């Protein structure tokens, strides 16, 4: 059961680091996604790395010829600690750090701006609303708050970074999540449905990042099930829809904000002697719609490491 | 250290040092903060274009703090470049706050209109 939950955890975690893109504004919560509740006394320690690249503009759903920015990218490290307080209640903390969040300009040529620093942290509680061990169905829901480590926007050389390069929202926010999990033991297939809503508050500069709604469907299947083999593998296919609302500056909607995206994210998970889990995934946008003109996603990838600890 | 004579010599030495240690005022510390001007090379530009903005100020250990709601500011110090990114059509207020080493600050702003 624990292994199964950890797999779910790894599947959903990378939902964190991506999505805050550049023109589409808003910032990720540290570790983000988790799935299912942990058994009582179980601690799960997760670390992950995420890279994302944007190098083109979209106007609506069409590629634009605007090329002010040569490219933009970020490198992000995230952690998540989850602890099973009881068999039905799990507490989670999320934390992340942007190693960089960079825009390289074409106009003026050679310039770049780089943001970095701690992202928002989050604390949430998850409750297992329904669990049927015979049918292997679980439904859980979580709610929590996310908060910045500083209410002030990040400055570099006394110049405030653009809001899309800020490492955090610099404001309080709320997170709500829902998880529906169905497992078929004989076929080794698993199905997850995951929804996450993030509501952002207004920061000291009067900026409010757009709220986000993420809906993901995952299908996973075991590759290797030999008992004497120290490594077992699972392939996972995720289809994810992200809807980002408009951002506001002093209660006025930012024209180039808000988007609808669909990603396909193939993922490979390797479990080493049931003690360590290592996972790789690639984020490929297959549909993107942006309000007005915005810098669009190109590709992303993540590496995730999970270590369960029985306390 | 138990010798009273040694203590006396030490005390006299320290006193002489303190008397002779004339405290020099930090150079320029009394200079008042003056933020005389902020200008943009062009105040009306097209989206995707840039314009140079500079501030003129004087004072003790001054630093220039820049911010704008929409658009990107490149560079630092007394002069920056404003880049009108696609979301900046309309009036955009670039704010410069000058702070000095005495904790004083003055703020000025310039509006860049993007078409």
Interface residues (C-beta under 8 A of the other chain):
Chain A: X23 X57 X66 X68 X103 X105 X107 X108 X111 X113 X153 X155 X156 X157 X158 X159 X160 X162 X205 X206 X207 X249 X250 X254 X255 X256 X257 X292 X293 X294
Chain B: X48 X49 X50 X63 X64 X65 X66 X67 X68 X69 X70 X71 X72 X73 X74 X75 X76 X77 X80 X81 X83 X85 X86 X87 X89
